[in-house]
Amino acid sequence: MACAPNRVRLLCMLALTFGFFIVEVVVSRVTSSLAMLSDSFHMLSDVIALVVALVAVRFADKTQSTNKNTFGWIRAEVMGALVNAVNDIFVSKMPQNFNAQLFKW
């Protein structure tokens, strides 16, 4: 099955972002940096957003429109954007001043 160019771009960005997430977690562990750890979990929220976008694109490409679903699953992309927006709001409203003892390994 051939991948659409948009799906290939999403997969490349997902791989890069997940790689940076892993590197940041390891570096934050080695240097005991709480700032790096918090940035790595910001990257994790980006990974989740990219996975949601990839699933939405897959649903939108996979199905055809019918009499019942006149748009097919094209609106899955809109729902994916809604899920990403809610995720961003949730992550941004989390408390910013966690106790540093929570992150000691």
N, CA, C and O atoms as a GROMACS GRO file, in nm:
protein
  420
    1MET      N    1   0.084  -0.117   0.000
    1MET     CA    2   0.000   0.000   0.000
    1MET      C    3   0.089   0.125   0.000
    1MET      O    4   0.175   0.141   0.087
    2ALA      N    5   0.068   0.210  -0.096
    2ALA     CA    6   0.149   0.331  -0.108
    2ALA      C    7   0.101   0.435  -0.008
    2ALA      O    8  -0.019   0.450   0.015
    3CYS      N    9   0.195   0.505   0.052
    3CYS     CA   10   0.160   0.608   0.149
    3CYS      C   11   0.147   0.742   0.078
    3CYS      O   12   0.225   0.775  -0.011
    4ALA      N   13   0.047   0.817   0.118
    4ALA     CA   14   0.030   0.951   0.065
    4ALA      C   15   0.142   1.039   0.118
    4ALA      O   16   0.196   1.013   0.226
    5PRO      N   17   0.177   1.145   0.044
    5PRO     CA   18   0.286   1.233   0.091
    5PRO      C   19   0.260   1.293   0.228
    5PRO      O   20   0.353   1.309   0.307
    6ASN      N   21   0.134   1.327   0.257
    6ASN     CA   22   0.104   1.384   0.389
    6ASN      C   23   0.127   1.282   0.500
    6ASN      O   24   0.175   1.316   0.607
    7ARG      N   25   0.092   1.157   0.473
    7ARG     CA   26   0.112   1.053   0.574
    7ARG      C   27   0.262   1.028   0.595
    7ARG      O   28   0.305   1.004   0.708
    8VAL      N   29   0.339   1.034   0.489
    8VAL     CA   30   0.484   1.015   0.501
    8VAL      C   31   0.544   1.128   0.585
    8VAL      O   32   0.631   1.105   0.669
    9ARG      N   33   0.498   1.249   0.561
    9ARG     CA   34   0.548   1.363   0.640
    9ARG      C   35   0.512   1.347   0.788
    9ARG      O   36   0.594   1.374   0.876
   10LEU      N   37   0.388   1.304   0.814
   10LEU     CA   38   0.348   1.284   0.953
   10LEU      C   39   0.432   1.174   1.019
   10LEU      O   40   0.471   1.188   1.135
   11LEU      N   41   0.458   1.067   0.946
   11LEU     CA   42   0.541   0.959   1.002
   11LEU      C   43   0.683   1.006   1.029
   11LEU      O   44   0.742   0.970   1.132
   12CYS      N   45   0.740   1.086   0.939
   12CYS     CA   46   0.875   1.138   0.962
   12CYS      C   47   0.879   1.230   1.083
   12CYS      O   48   0.970   1.221   1.165
   13MET      N   49   0.779   1.318   1.094
   13MET     CA   50   0.774   1.408   1.210
   13MET      C   51   0.751   1.331   1.339
   13MET      O   52   0.807   1.366   1.443
   14LEU      N   53   0.670   1.226   1.332
   14LEU     CA   54   0.647   1.142   1.450
   14LEU      C   55   0.776   1.074   1.494
   14LEU      O   56   0.808   1.072   1.613
   15ALA      N   57   0.851   1.020   1.399
   15ALA     CA   58   0.978   0.954   1.432
   15ALA      C   59   1.078   1.053   1.491
   15ALA      O   60   1.145   1.022   1.590
   16LEU      N   61   1.090   1.170   1.431
   16LEU     CA   62   1.183   1.271   1.482
   16LEU      C   63   1.144   1.319   1.622
   16LEU      O   64   1.229   1.329   1.710
   17THR      N   65   1.017   1.347   1.641
   17THR     CA   66   0.972   1.398   1.770
   17THR      C   67   0.987   1.293   1.879
   17THR      O   68   1.028   1.324   1.990
   18PHE      N   69   0.954   1.168   1.846
   18PHE     CA   70   0.970   1.062   1.945
   18PHE      C   71   1.118   1.040   1.978
   18PHE      O   72   1.153   1.016   2.093
   19GLY      N   73   1.204   1.049   1.878
   19GLY     CA   74   1.348   1.038   1.901
   19GLY      C   75   1.399   1.148   1.993
   19GLY      O   76   1.477   1.121   2.085
   20PHE      N   77   1.355   1.272   1.969
   20PHE     CA   78   1.395   1.382   2.056
   20PHE      C   79   1.340   1.363   2.197
   20PHE      O   80   1.407   1.398   2.295
   21PHE      N   81   1.219   1.309   2.209
   21PHE     CA   82   1.162   1.281   2.341
   21PHE      C   83   1.252   1.184   2.418
   21PHE      O   84   1.283   1.208   2.535
   22ILE      N   85   1.293   1.076   2.354
   22ILE     CA   86   1.378   0.976   2.420
   22ILE      C   87   1.512   1.039   2.460
   22ILE      O   88   1.559   1.018   2.572
   23VAL      N   89   1.571   1.116   2.370
   23VAL     CA   90   1.700   1.180   2.400
   23VAL      C   91   1.685   1.276   2.518
   23VAL      O   92   1.770   1.279   2.606
   24GLU      N   93   1.579   1.354   2.520
   24GLU     CA   94   1.560   1.449   2.629
   24GLU      C   95   1.537   1.380   2.763
   24GLU      O   96   1.584   1.427   2.866
   25VAL      N   97   1.465   1.268   2.762
   25VAL     CA   98   1.445   1.194   2.888
   25VAL      C   99   1.579   1.141   2.939
   25VAL      O  100   1.608   1.150   3.058
   26VAL      N  101   1.660   1.085   2.849
   26VAL     CA  102   1.790   1.031   2.890
   26VAL      C  103   1.881   1.142   2.941
   26VAL      O  104   1.946   1.127   3.044
   27VAL      N  105   1.886   1.253   2.868
   27VAL     CA  106   1.974   1.364   2.910
   27VAL      C  107   1.926   1.424   3.042
   27VAL      O  108   2.007   1.460   3.127
   28SER      N  109   1.794   1.435   3.060
   28SER     CA  110   1.745   1.489   3.188
   28SER      C  111   1.777   1.394   3.303
   28SER      O  112   1.798   1.439   3.415
   29ARG      N  113   1.782   1.266   3.276
   29ARG     CA  114   1.819   1.168   3.379
   29ARG      C  115   1.966   1.180   3.415
   29ARG      O  116   2.004   1.176   3.532
   30VAL      N  117   2.049   1.194   3.312
   30VAL     CA  118   2.194   1.202   3.334
   30VAL      C  119   2.231   1.331   3.406
   30VAL      O  120   2.314   1.331   3.497
   31THR      N  121   2.169   1.443   3.366
   31THR     CA  122   2.206   1.572   3.423
   31THR      C  123   2.118   1.615   3.540
   31THR      O  124   2.142   1.720   3.600
   32SER      N  125   2.018   1.535   3.574
   32SER     CA  126   1.922   1.568   3.680
   32SER      C  127   1.857   1.704   3.657
   32SER      O  128   1.841   1.784   3.749
   33SER      N  129   1.821   1.730   3.532
   33SER     CA  130   1.763   1.858   3.494
   33SER      C  131   1.611   1.847   3.491
   33SER      O  132   1.555   1.774   3.409
   34LEU      N  133   1.545   1.919   3.579
   34LEU     CA  134   1.400   1.921   3.582
   34LEU      C  135   1.343   1.996   3.463
   34LEU      O  136   1.237   1.960   3.412
   35ALA      N  137   1.413   2.100   3.417
   35ALA     CA  138   1.368   2.175   3.301
   35ALA      C  139   1.369   2.087   3.176
   35ALA      O  140   1.276   2.091   3.095
   36MET      N  141   1.474   2.008   3.161
   36MET     CA  142   1.482   1.918   3.045
   36MET      C  143   1.374   1.811   3.052
   36MET      O  144   1.317   1.773   2.950
   37LEU      N  145   1.345   1.763   3.173
   37LEU     CA  146   1.241   1.662   3.189
   37LEU      C  147   1.104   1.720   3.154
   37LEU      O  148   1.024   1.653   3.089
   38SER      N  149   1.077   1.842   3.197
   38SER     CA  150   0.947   1.902   3.164
   38SER      C  151   0.937   1.926   3.014
   38SER      O  152   0.829   1.911   2.957
   39ASP      N  153   1.045   1.964   2.950
   39ASP     CA  154   1.043   1.983   2.806
   39ASP      C  155   1.024   1.849   2.734
   39ASP      O  156   0.959   1.844   2.629
   40SER      N  157   1.079   1.742   2.789
   40SER     CA  158   1.060   1.612   2.726
   40SER      C  159   0.914   1.569   2.731
   40SER      O  160   0.865   1.507   2.637
   41PHE      N  161   0.844   1.602   2.839
   41PHE     CA  162   0.702   1.567   2.844
   41PHE      C  163   0.618   1.658   2.756
   41PHE      O  164   0.509   1.620   2.713
   42HIS      N  165   0.667   1.778   2.729
   42HIS     CA  166   0.604   1.862   2.627
   42HIS      C  167   0.619   1.795   2.490
   42HIS      O  168   0.526   1.797   2.410
   43MET      N  169   0.735   1.738   2.465
   43MET     CA  170   0.755   1.664   2.339
   43MET      C  171   0.664   1.542   2.334
   43MET      O  172   0.617   1.505   2.226
   44LEU      N  173   0.638   1.479   2.448
   44LEU     CA  174   0.547   1.365   2.450
   44LEU      C  175   0.406   1.408   2.411
   44LEU      O  176   0.336   1.334   2.342
   45SER      N  177   0.364   1.526   2.455
   45SER     CA  178   0.231   1.574   2.413
   45SER      C  179   0.228   1.600   2.263
   45SER      O  180   0.125   1.581   2.199
   46ASP      N  181   0.341   1.643   2.206
   46ASP     CA  182   0.350   1.659   2.061
   46ASP      C  183   0.342   1.524   1.990
   46ASP      O  184   0.280   1.513   1.884
   47VAL      N  185   0.405   1.422   2.048
   47VAL     CA  186   0.397   1.288   1.990
   47VAL      C  187   0.253   1.240   1.990
   47VAL      O  188   0.207   1.182   1.891
   48ILE      N  189   0.182   1.262   2.099
   48ILE     CA  190   0.041   1.220   2.107
   48ILE      C  191  -0.041   1.294   2.002
   48ILE      O  192  -0.128   1.234   1.938
   49ALA      N  193  -0.015   1.423   1.984
   49ALA     CA  194  -0.087   1.501   1.883
   49ALA      C  195  -0.060   1.448   1.743
   49ALA      O  196  -0.152   1.441   1.660
   50LEU      N  197   0.063   1.410   1.714
   50LEU     CA  198   0.095   1.356   1.582
   50LEU      C  199   0.031   1.220   1.560
   50LEU      O  200  -0.012   1.189   1.449
   51VAL      N  201   0.022   1.139   1.664
   51VAL     CA  202  -0.044   1.008   1.651
   51VAL      C  203  -0.193   1.029   1.623
   51VAL      O  204  -0.250   0.960   1.538
   52VAL      N  205  -0.255   1.122   1.693
   52VAL     CA  206  -0.397   1.151   1.669
   52VAL      C  207  -0.417   1.200   1.526
   52VAL      O  208  -0.512   1.158   1.460
   53ALA      N  209  -0.330   1.287   1.478
   53ALA     CA  210  -0.341   1.336   1.340
   53ALA      C  211  -0.322   1.224   1.240
   53ALA      O  212  -0.392   1.219   1.139
   54LEU      N  213  -0.229   1.134   1.266
   54LEU     CA  214  -0.205   1.022   1.175
   54LEU      C  215  -0.325   0.928   1.170
   54LEU      O  216  -0.363   0.882   1.062
   55VAL      N  217  -0.386   0.901   1.285
   55VAL     CA  218  -0.506   0.816   1.289
   55VAL      C  219  -0.621   0.884   1.214
   55VAL      O  220  -0.695   0.819   1.141
   56ALA      N  221  -0.636   1.015   1.233
   56ALA     CA  222  -0.744   1.088   1.165
   56ALA      C  223  -0.724   1.086   1.014
   56ALA      O  224  -0.820   1.068   0.939
   57VAL      N  225  -0.602   1.105   0.968
   57VAL     CA  226  -0.575   1.100   0.824
   57VAL      C  227  -0.601   0.961   0.770
   57VAL      O  228  -0.653   0.946   0.660
   58ARG      N  229  -0.566   0.861   0.846
   58ARG     CA  230  -0.589   0.724   0.801
   58ARG      C  231  -0.739   0.694   0.788
   58ARG      O  232  -0.783   0.633   0.690
   59PHE      N  233  -0.818   0.738   0.887
   59PHE     CA  234  -0.964   0.720   0.877
   59PHE      C  235  -1.020   0.796   0.758
   59PHE      O  236  -1.106   0.745   0.686
   60ALA      N  237  -0.972   0.918   0.737
   60ALA     CA  238  -1.026   1.000   0.628
   60ALA      C  239  -0.992   0.940   0.491
   60ALA      O  240  -1.073   0.949   0.399
   61ASP      N  241  -0.876   0.880   0.477
   61ASP     CA  242  -0.835   0.822   0.349
   61ASP      C  243  -0.895   0.684   0.325
   61ASP      O  244  -0.910   0.642   0.210
   62LYS      N  245  -0.930   0.615   0.431
   62LYS     CA  246  -0.967   0.474   0.421
   62LYS      C  247  -1.109   0.453   0.370
   62LYS      O  248  -1.136   0.353   0.304
   63THR      N  249  -1.199   0.544   0.399
   63THR     CA  250  -1.339   0.519   0.370
   63THR      C  251  -1.390   0.608   0.258
   63THR      O  252  -1.331   0.711   0.225
   64GLN      N  253  -1.500   0.566   0.200
   64GLN     CA  254  -1.567   0.639   0.094
   64GLN      C  255  -1.696   0.699   0.149
   64GLN      O  256  -1.745   0.656   0.253
   65SER      N  257  -1.749   0.796   0.079
   65SER     CA  258  -1.877   0.851   0.120
   65SER      C  259  -1.990   0.758   0.077
   65SER      O  260  -1.981   0.693  -0.027
   66THR      N  261  -2.094   0.754   0.158
   66THR     CA  262  -2.212   0.673   0.128
   66THR      C  263  -2.336   0.761   0.144
   66THR      O  264  -2.325   0.880   0.173
   67ASN      N  265  -2.452   0.702   0.125
   67ASN     CA  266  -2.576   0.779   0.148
   67ASN      C  267  -2.590   0.816   0.294
   67ASN      O  268  -2.643   0.923   0.326
   68LYS      N  269  -2.544   0.728   0.383
   68LYS     CA  270  -2.555   0.755   0.526
   68LYS      C  271  -2.447   0.853   0.572
   68LYS      O  272  -2.475   0.947   0.646
   69ASN      N  273  -2.324   0.831   0.528
   69ASN     CA  274  -2.212   0.919   0.563
   69ASN      C  275  -2.171   0.996   0.438
   69ASN      O  276  -2.084   0.952   0.363
   70THR      N  277  -2.234   1.110   0.416
   70THR     CA  278  -2.213   1.182   0.291
   70THR      C  279  -2.071   1.236   0.277
   70THR      O  280  -2.023   1.256   0.166
   71PHE      N  281  -2.003   1.259   0.388
   71PHE     CA  282  -1.865   1.304   0.383
   71PHE      C  283  -1.766   1.191   0.409
   71PHE      O  284  -1.646   1.214   0.416
   72GLY      N  285  -1.815   1.068   0.422
   72GLY     CA  286  -1.726   0.958   0.459
   72GLY      C  287  -1.671   0.984   0.597
   72GLY      O  288  -1.745   1.022   0.688
   73TRP      N  289  -1.544   0.963   0.613
   73TRP     CA  290  -1.478   0.991   0.741
   73TRP      C  291  -1.388   1.113   0.731
   73TRP      O  292  -1.294   1.127   0.809
   74ILE      N  293  -1.416   1.202   0.636
   74ILE     CA  294  -1.336   1.323   0.619
   74ILE      C  295  -1.337   1.406   0.748
   74ILE      O  296  -1.238   1.470   0.782
   75ARG      N  297  -1.448   1.404   0.817
   75ARG     CA  298  -1.457   1.482   0.941
   75ARG      C  299  -1.375   1.424   1.054
   75ARG      O  300  -1.365   1.485   1.160
   76ALA      N  301  -1.317   1.307   1.033
   76ALA     CA  302  -1.227   1.252   1.134
   76ALA      C  303  -1.108   1.344   1.155
   76ALA      O  304  -1.054   1.354   1.265
   77GLU      N  305  -1.066   1.412   1.050
   77GLU     CA  306  -0.954   1.507   1.063
   77GLU      C  307  -0.994   1.624   1.154
   77GLU      O  308  -0.914   1.672   1.234
   78VAL      N  309  -1.118   1.669   1.142
   78VAL     CA  310  -1.167   1.778   1.227
   78VAL      C  311  -1.175   1.731   1.371
   78VAL      O  312  -1.138   1.804   1.463
   79MET      N  313  -1.223   1.610   1.392
   79MET     CA  314  -1.230   1.555   1.528
   79MET      C  315  -1.090   1.536   1.585
   79MET      O  316  -1.068   1.557   1.704
   80GLY      N  317  -0.995   1.496   1.501
   80GLY     CA  318  -0.856   1.485   1.546
   80GLY      C  319  -0.802   1.620   1.589
   80GLY      O  320  -0.729   1.629   1.688
   81ALA      N  321  -0.836   1.725   1.515
   81ALA     CA  322  -0.792   1.859   1.554
   81ALA      C  323  -0.856   1.901   1.686
   81ALA      O  324  -0.792   1.967   1.768
   82LEU      N  325  -0.982   1.862   1.707
   82LEU     CA  326  -1.048   1.892   1.834
   82LEU      C  327  -0.980   1.820   1.951
   82LEU      O  328  -0.958   1.879   2.056
   83VAL      N  329  -0.948   1.693   1.931
   83VAL     CA  330  -0.878   1.616   2.036
   83VAL      C  331  -0.743   1.680   2.066
   83VAL      O  332  -0.704   1.690   2.183
   84ASN      N  333  -0.672   1.723   1.963
   84ASN     CA  334  -0.542   1.788   1.985
   84ASN      C  335  -0.557   1.920   2.059
   84ASN      O  336  -0.475   1.953   2.145
   85ALA      N  337  -0.661   1.997   2.027
   85ALA     CA  338  -0.683   2.125   2.096
   85ALA      C  339  -0.715   2.102   2.245
   85ALA      O  340  -0.664   2.173   2.331
   86VAL      N  341  -0.799   2.003   2.273
   86VAL     CA  342  -0.832   1.973   2.413
   86VAL      C  343  -0.708   1.924   2.487
   86VAL      O  344  -0.687   1.960   2.603
   87ASN      N  345  -0.627   1.843   2.420
   87ASN     CA  346  -0.503   1.795   2.481
   87ASN      C  347  -0.409   1.912   2.511
   87ASN      O  348  -0.348   1.916   2.618
   88ASP      N  349  -0.397   2.008   2.419
   88ASP     CA  350  -0.311   2.124   2.443
   88ASP      C  351  -0.361   2.208   2.560
   88ASP      O  352  -0.281   2.256   2.641
   89ILE      N  353  -0.492   2.227   2.568
   89ILE     CA  354  -0.548   2.304   2.680
   89ILE      C  355  -0.521   2.232   2.812
   89ILE      O  356  -0.484   2.295   2.911
   90PHE      N  357  -0.541   2.101   2.812
   90PHE     CA  358  -0.518   2.023   2.935
   90PHE      C  359  -0.372   2.033   2.978
   90PHE      O  360  -0.343   2.054   3.096
   91VAL      N  361  -0.281   2.018   2.884
   91VAL     CA  362  -0.138   2.022   2.918
   91VAL      C  363  -0.097   2.161   2.964
   91VAL      O  364  -0.017   2.174   3.057
   92SER      N  365  -0.151   2.267   2.901
   92SER     CA  366  -0.111   2.402   2.940
   92SER      C  367  -0.169   2.444   3.075
   92SER      O  368  -0.113   2.532   3.140
   93LYS      N  369  -0.278   2.383   3.117
   93LYS     CA  370  -0.339   2.420   3.245
   93LYS      C  371  -0.288   2.336   3.362
   93LYS      O  372  -0.329   2.357   3.476
   94MET      N  373  -0.199   2.243   3.334
   94MET     CA  374  -0.144   2.162   3.444
   94MET      C  375  -0.060   2.252   3.534
   94MET      O  376  -0.002   2.350   3.487
   95PRO      N  377  -0.053   2.220   3.661
   95PRO     CA  378   0.028   2.303   3.753
   95PRO      C  379   0.173   2.310   3.707
   95PRO      O  380   0.233   2.209   3.667
   96GLN      N  381   0.228   2.429   3.714
   96GLN     CA  382   0.364   2.451   3.665
   96GLN      C  383   0.471   2.432   3.772
   96GLN      O  384   0.588   2.414   3.741
   97ASN      N  385   0.431   2.435   3.896
   97ASN     CA  386   0.530   2.429   4.004
   97ASN      C  387   0.521   2.297   4.079
   97ASN      O  388   0.484   2.292   4.196
   98PHE      N  389   0.556   2.189   4.010
   98PHE     CA  390   0.562   2.059   4.075
   98PHE      C  391   0.680   2.056   4.172
   98PHE      O  392   0.781   2.123   4.152
   99ASN      N  393   0.664   1.979   4.274
   99ASN     CA  394   0.772   1.961   4.369
   99ASN      C  395   0.885   1.885   4.301
   99ASN      O  396   0.862   1.781   4.239
  100ALA      N  397   1.006   1.934   4.313
  100ALA     CA  398   1.120   1.870   4.247
  100ALA      C  399   1.143   1.729   4.300
  100ALA      O  400   1.203   1.646   4.232
  101GLN      N  401   1.097   1.700   4.420
  101GLN     CA  402   1.115   1.564   4.475
  101GLN      C  403   1.038   1.460   4.397
  101GLN      O  404   1.074   1.342   4.397
  102LEU      N  405   0.932   1.501   4.329
  102LEU     CA  406   0.854   1.407   4.250
  102LEU      C  407   0.936   1.350   4.134
  102LEU      O  408   0.911   1.238   4.088
  103PHE      N  409   1.034   1.427   4.088
  103PHE     CA  410   1.111   1.387   3.971
  103PHE      C  411   1.248   1.330   4.005
  103PHE      O  412   1.327   1.304   3.915
  104LYS      N  413   1.276   1.312   4.132
  104LYS     CA  414   1.405   1.250   4.169
  104LYS      C  415   1.400   1.104   4.139
  104LYS      O  416   1.301   1.036   4.166
  105TRP      N  417   1.510   1.055   4.082
  105TRP     CA  418   1.517   0.913   4.048
  105TRP      C  419   1.605   0.843   4.142
  105TRP      O  420   1.624   0.722   4.131
   0.00000   0.00000   0.00000
